[in-house]
Every structure is written in C-alpha cells, then in structure tokens.
Amino acid sequence: MNKELDFDCGWPGADELMRRYHDEEWGVPLHNDPKLFEFMVLDAFQAGLSWKTVLHKRENFRRAFDNFDVAKIALYDEEKIYQLMQDASIIRNQAKIRASVINAKSFLRIQAEFGTFDRYIWQFTGGKTLVNEFKILSEIPCKSEESDTMSKDLIKRGFKFVGSTICYSFMQAAGMVNDHIITCHRHKICK
C-alpha cells in the first residue's frame, strides 16, 4: 500500500479484505441494481454480526445465492432454503435466508414500478450522496432521518431485516452517504 495513502477510517484494521473493501467499495456511489441487491442481502445477514464476518463469507454467499441473481432467488422454494440451511460456508440463519427470498420478490416489484431499484432507493437522499464531515469514528451515527424513512417504506413494501440501522449501513456501503472521516484518503474521492 502507498505510504502516502496509509490513513483511513480505522475500522478496516490490518485485515486485507476489509482494507480493500474500504478502499474500493465502501462509500462509492452505486447505481447498479444487481450490486444494490447484493448489498441488501449482505447487510441483512450482518444484523447482529460484524461486517468482517459477512465480508469473509461474501464469496460463499455469491456461490450459494446464485451470484445474487434476484430473479432466481425470488423463486427459491423450501428445498432450496433447506439446502442453504445445510451450507456451513454461509451464515445459516433461517429467518435471514427466508428474508432474502421475500426481499428478492419485493425488489422485483420495485423494479417493475420504478423501472430500476436504483431510481427508487436513491430518492431517499434526493438522488445524491449526503456528505458528512466527521472527524472521528465515534461521531458516525448508526441511523439517520433518511434511513428511518427508507426503512419504513421498505417495510411497507414487504421487505424484512431492513430496520433503520441496517438501512444506514446499506446507505454507507452504496455511497448514498459518505461517512469516511475527513482525514481518510477516501473522503474526498467519494464526495
């Protein structure tokens, strides 16, 4: 890693996968429906766990969940849910697995209504990245007015595991909010 860029938000620590995620994905504005769905699934599985745990299983999730193909996941039946429950390489939480299927169906309905999920989800930030100017990690909130509104609307549309905290994590990951601290080399890049 370039020594000039050897400063970041602190939370990736020394874990190489976490550092790459921080430096290449987290906070980058995302307007790709398949990737937005992937982040929704992974953020739901993160509930009650660390992002590091989920990130280190991400490739296993991709394999187990048909590369996050929303149309395929929407068709998962009891047999497929049972198979996923037997897969020790992913997080085997039945409620979260079932939520992924429900969320896939809801995601498809939103695409049909709005043309893209991207068009729907970015309305919660007025179509732009909300840039924060936090100096230290402890200033970063776990939810916001926007994530509260997003959560309520997603729940109304049938989504599961989309509380305000999960929605805020999703917003951070998808670049809807820039929560890189101001001394992080990614803060200006993600503006």
C-alpha positions as CSV (number, residue, x, y, z in Angstrom):
1,M,0.0,0.0,0.0
2,N,1.2,3.5,-0.8
3,K,2.5,5.1,2.4
4,E,1.0,8.4,1.4
5,L,-2.4,6.8,1.5
6,D,-1.7,4.8,4.6
7,F,-4.5,6.5,6.5
8,D,-8.2,5.6,6.6
9,C,-11.2,5.4,8.8
10,G,-9.6,3.0,11.2
11,W,-12.3,0.3,11.2
12,P,-10.7,-1.9,8.5
13,G,-7.7,-2.5,10.8
14,A,-5.0,-4.8,9.4
15,D,-7.4,-7.2,7.7
16,E,-6.5,-7.1,4.0
17,L,-10.1,-7.9,2.8
18,M,-11.6,-5.2,5.0
19,R,-9.0,-2.7,3.7
20,R,-9.7,-3.5,0.1
21,Y,-13.5,-3.2,0.8
22,H,-12.9,0.2,2.5
23,D,-10.6,1.5,-0.3
24,E,-12.5,0.2,-3.3
25,E,-16.2,-0.1,-2.4
26,W,-17.4,1.5,0.8
27,G,-18.9,4.9,0.2
28,V,-18.6,4.8,-3.6
29,P,-21.9,5.8,-5.2
30,L,-23.6,2.7,-6.6
31,H,-26.2,2.7,-9.3
32,N,-26.2,-0.9,-10.3
33,D,-29.3,-2.9,-9.4
34,P,-27.6,-6.3,-9.1
35,K,-25.0,-4.9,-6.8
36,L,-27.5,-3.0,-4.8
37,F,-29.4,-6.2,-4.3
38,E,-26.2,-8.0,-3.2
39,F,-25.6,-5.2,-0.6
40,M,-29.2,-5.5,0.6
41,V,-28.7,-9.3,1.2
42,L,-25.4,-9.0,2.8
43,D,-26.5,-6.1,5.1
44,A,-29.5,-8.2,6.2
45,F,-27.1,-11.1,7.1
46,Q,-24.9,-8.6,9.0
47,A,-27.7,-7.9,11.6
48,G,-26.2,-8.8,15.0
49,L,-22.8,-9.7,13.5
50,S,-19.7,-7.9,12.4
51,W,-19.2,-6.8,8.8
52,K,-15.9,-8.6,8.8
53,T,-17.7,-11.9,9.4
54,V,-20.0,-11.3,6.5
55,L,-17.3,-9.9,4.2
56,H,-15.2,-13.0,4.7
57,K,-18.1,-15.2,3.7
58,R,-19.1,-13.0,0.7
59,E,-17.8,-15.4,-2.0
60,N,-19.5,-18.3,-0.3
61,F,-22.8,-16.2,-0.3
62,R,-22.2,-15.5,-4.0
63,R,-21.9,-19.2,-4.8
64,A,-24.8,-20.3,-2.5
65,F,-27.2,-17.5,-3.6
66,D,-26.7,-17.9,-7.4
67,N,-24.4,-14.8,-7.7
68,F,-27.2,-12.8,-6.1
69,D,-29.4,-13.2,-9.1
70,V,-32.6,-11.5,-7.8
71,A,-34.9,-13.4,-10.2
72,K,-33.6,-16.8,-9.2
73,I,-33.6,-16.0,-5.5
74,A,-37.3,-14.9,-5.8
75,L,-38.1,-18.4,-6.9
76,Y,-36.3,-20.3,-4.1
77,D,-38.5,-23.0,-2.7
78,E,-38.4,-24.9,0.6
79,E,-35.9,-27.4,-0.8
80,K,-33.5,-24.6,-1.7
81,I,-34.0,-23.0,1.7
82,Y,-33.2,-26.3,3.3
83,Q,-30.1,-26.6,1.2
84,L,-28.9,-23.2,2.3
85,M,-29.6,-24.1,5.9
86,Q,-27.1,-27.0,5.5
87,D,-24.4,-24.9,3.9
88,A,-21.8,-24.3,6.7
89,S,-19.9,-21.8,4.5
90,I,-22.6,-19.1,4.9
91,I,-24.5,-17.7,7.9
92,R,-27.2,-20.3,8.4
93,N,-29.9,-18.1,9.9
94,Q,-33.3,-19.4,8.7
95,A,-35.0,-16.1,9.2
96,K,-32.4,-14.2,7.2
97,I,-32.4,-16.8,4.4
98,R,-36.2,-16.6,4.2
99,A,-36.0,-12.8,4.3
100,S,-33.6,-12.9,1.2
101,V,-36.3,-14.7,-0.8
102,I,-39.0,-12.3,0.4
103,N,-36.8,-9.3,-0.3
104,A,-36.0,-10.6,-3.8
105,K,-39.7,-10.6,-4.6
106,S,-40.1,-7.1,-3.2
107,F,-37.1,-5.9,-5.1
108,L,-38.6,-7.2,-8.4
109,R,-41.9,-5.4,-7.6
110,I,-40.0,-2.1,-7.1
111,Q,-38.1,-2.6,-10.3
112,A,-41.4,-3.1,-12.1
113,E,-42.9,0.0,-10.5
114,F,-39.9,2.4,-10.8
115,G,-38.0,1.0,-13.8
116,T,-35.0,0.3,-11.6
117,F,-34.4,-0.2,-7.9
118,D,-31.7,2.4,-8.2
119,R,-34.3,5.1,-9.1
120,Y,-36.4,4.1,-6.1
121,I,-33.6,3.8,-3.5
122,W,-31.7,7.0,-4.3
123,Q,-34.9,9.1,-3.8
124,F,-34.2,8.8,0.0
125,T,-31.1,11.1,-0.4
126,G,-32.6,13.3,-3.2
127,G,-30.5,11.4,-5.8
128,K,-27.2,12.5,-4.4
129,T,-24.6,11.4,-1.9
130,L,-25.0,13.0,1.6
131,V,-21.5,14.1,2.6
132,N,-20.7,14.1,6.3
133,E,-17.7,15.8,7.8
134,F,-17.0,13.6,10.8
135,K,-13.6,13.9,12.4
136,I,-13.6,10.6,14.4
137,L,-15.4,7.3,14.1
138,S,-17.5,7.8,17.3
139,E,-19.3,10.7,15.6
140,I,-20.7,8.5,12.9
141,P,-24.4,7.7,13.7
142,C,-25.9,4.2,13.3
143,K,-29.0,5.7,11.7
144,S,-30.4,8.9,10.3
145,E,-33.7,10.6,9.3
146,E,-33.2,9.3,5.8
147,S,-32.6,5.7,6.9
148,D,-35.7,5.9,9.2
149,T,-37.7,6.9,6.1
150,M,-36.2,4.3,3.9
151,S,-36.7,1.6,6.5
152,K,-40.4,2.5,6.9
153,D,-41.0,2.5,3.2
154,L,-39.2,-0.8,2.6
155,I,-41.1,-2.5,5.4
156,K,-44.4,-1.2,3.9
157,R,-43.3,-2.8,0.6
158,G,-42.8,-6.2,2.2
159,F,-39.1,-6.2,2.9
160,K,-37.6,-7.9,6.0
161,F,-34.4,-7.2,8.0
162,V,-34.5,-3.6,6.9
163,G,-34.5,-1.7,10.2
164,S,-33.1,1.8,10.2
165,T,-29.6,0.7,11.3
166,I,-29.4,-1.9,8.5
167,C,-30.6,0.8,6.1
168,Y,-28.0,3.2,7.2
169,S,-25.3,0.5,6.8
170,F,-26.6,-0.1,3.3
171,M,-26.6,3.7,2.6
172,Q,-22.9,3.8,3.7
173,A,-22.0,0.8,1.5
174,A,-23.8,2.1,-1.5
175,G,-22.4,5.6,-1.3
176,M,-25.7,7.2,-0.6
177,V,-23.9,8.7,2.4
178,N,-20.2,9.5,2.7
179,D,-19.1,8.6,6.2
180,H,-15.4,8.4,5.6
181,I,-13.8,10.6,8.3
182,I,-12.4,13.8,6.9
183,T,-8.7,12.7,7.4
184,C,-9.4,9.4,5.4
185,H,-7.8,9.3,1.9
186,R,-11.2,8.2,0.6
187,H,-13.3,11.1,1.9
188,K,-12.6,13.5,-1.0
189,I,-12.7,10.7,-3.6
190,C,-16.2,9.7,-2.5
191,K,-17.6,13.2,-2.4
